[in-house]
Amino acid sequence: MRILLLIGTGSFIGGVLRYVLAQFIQAKFLSTFPFGTLGINIIGSFAIGLVFALSERTNMTPEMRLFLATGICGGFTTFSAFSNESFGLLRDGQLLYASAYITSSVLFGVLATFFGYSLLKLI
């Protein structure tokens, strides 16, 4: 039960942060391109790379790793929003935006995880 509460609390924190930050990012662009979700997923990918590098480098407990990675990072990032926005772009015939969004989300997400992980390995 303790682990479920840790993950749930982390998910709450991550979800609230996601909403506030995605709204902030999207408000900066006058476009239907989902910059908010893209930014959130790249930031979250970087953060999860940091979490796993830190967990390998320190004596981080499995509970703390679950709180940070599954809870906060899982609540912060969202594959379902990415999928829905990709579908919406495709449905609306915005093939260029859809292709750019899907490609950049996957590419930059993986690169951000790598950079987050590598950053702590270098220090």
VMD Tcl script that draws the C-alpha trace (Angstrom):
set ca {
  {0.00 0.00 0.00}
  {2.90 2.36 0.77}
  {4.29 1.98 -2.76}
  {0.89 2.73 -4.30}
  {0.64 5.91 -2.22}
  {4.15 6.97 -3.26}
  {3.39 6.41 -6.94}
  {-0.03 8.09 -6.63}
  {1.44 11.13 -4.89}
  {4.18 11.38 -7.51}
  {1.62 11.04 -10.30}
  {-0.45 13.84 -8.79}
  {2.60 16.12 -8.62}
  {3.69 15.22 -12.15}
  {0.18 15.62 -13.59}
  {-0.31 19.07 -12.08}
  {3.14 20.17 -13.25}
  {2.37 18.81 -16.73}
  {-0.87 20.75 -17.02}
  {0.58 24.06 -15.81}
  {3.79 23.85 -17.85}
  {2.09 22.57 -21.03}
  {-0.38 25.45 -20.89}
  {2.47 27.90 -20.37}
  {4.52 26.50 -23.28}
  {1.57 26.26 -25.68}
  {0.50 29.85 -24.89}
  {3.86 31.05 -26.24}
  {3.07 29.70 -29.73}
  {0.24 30.73 -32.02}
  {-0.01 27.36 -33.68}
  {-2.04 24.17 -33.70}
  {1.23 22.25 -33.40}
  {1.28 20.69 -29.91}
  {4.41 22.40 -28.60}
  {3.20 22.05 -24.99}
  {3.04 18.25 -25.02}
  {6.22 17.98 -27.07}
  {8.09 20.14 -24.56}
  {6.67 18.21 -21.61}
  {7.65 14.85 -23.08}
  {11.20 16.01 -23.87}
  {11.64 17.49 -20.37}
  {10.19 14.33 -18.82}
  {12.45 12.12 -20.91}
  {15.47 14.10 -19.74}
  {14.27 13.86 -16.14}
  {13.81 10.09 -16.25}
  {17.34 9.75 -17.64}
  {18.57 11.76 -14.64}
  {16.54 9.61 -12.24}
  {17.93 6.32 -13.53}
  {21.51 7.59 -13.66}
  {21.14 8.93 -10.13}
  {19.64 5.65 -8.94}
  {22.67 3.78 -10.29}
  {25.08 6.25 -8.79}
  {23.61 6.56 -5.31}
  {21.91 4.37 -2.78}
  {18.48 5.46 -3.99}
  {15.83 3.18 -2.60}
  {13.53 1.31 -4.97}
  {10.63 3.24 -3.40}
  {12.23 6.59 -4.23}
  {12.92 5.45 -7.79}
  {9.26 4.44 -8.15}
  {8.13 7.78 -6.71}
  {10.34 9.77 -9.08}
  {10.25 7.65 -12.27}
  {6.83 5.96 -12.25}
  {5.09 8.61 -10.17}
  {6.39 12.06 -11.06}
  {7.87 11.35 -14.52}
  {4.99 9.03 -15.43}
  {2.43 11.59 -14.34}
  {4.35 14.41 -16.01}
  {4.73 12.87 -19.45}
  {1.87 11.49 -21.44}
  {1.84 9.07 -24.30}
  {-1.95 9.25 -24.55}
  {-1.87 13.01 -25.20}
  {0.86 12.47 -27.79}
  {-1.24 9.79 -29.50}
  {-4.41 11.89 -29.43}
  {-2.68 14.99 -30.78}
  {-0.97 12.95 -33.50}
  {-4.32 11.46 -34.49}
  {-5.93 14.91 -34.49}
  {-3.27 16.30 -36.80}
  {-3.66 13.32 -39.15}
  {-7.47 13.55 -39.03}
  {-7.28 17.25 -39.89}
  {-5.06 16.53 -42.88}
  {-2.00 18.24 -41.38}
  {0.37 15.53 -42.55}
  {3.48 17.70 -42.33}
  {2.74 18.73 -38.72}
  {1.83 15.14 -37.80}
  {5.05 13.78 -39.29}
  {7.16 16.47 -37.64}
  {5.46 15.93 -34.28}
  {5.76 12.15 -34.27}
  {9.36 12.17 -35.49}
  {10.52 14.94 -33.17}
  {8.74 13.43 -30.14}
  {10.41 10.05 -30.55}
  {13.82 11.34 -31.62}
  {14.14 14.15 -29.09}
  {12.56 12.04 -26.33}
  {15.16 9.31 -26.72}
  {17.97 11.86 -27.06}
  {16.78 13.71 -23.94}
  {16.75 10.47 -21.94}
  {20.28 9.72 -23.18}
  {21.50 13.23 -22.28}
  {19.89 13.15 -18.85}
  {21.41 9.76 -18.12}
  {24.81 10.73 -19.56}
  {24.93 14.04 -17.71}
  {25.07 12.35 -14.33}
  {27.50 9.72 -15.59}
  {29.97 12.49 -16.50}
  {29.81 14.25 -13.14}
}
mol new
graphics top color blue
foreach p $ca { graphics top sphere $p radius 0.5 }
foreach p [lrange $ca 0 end-1] q [lrange $ca 1 end] { graphics top cylinder $p $q radius 0.2 }
display resetview
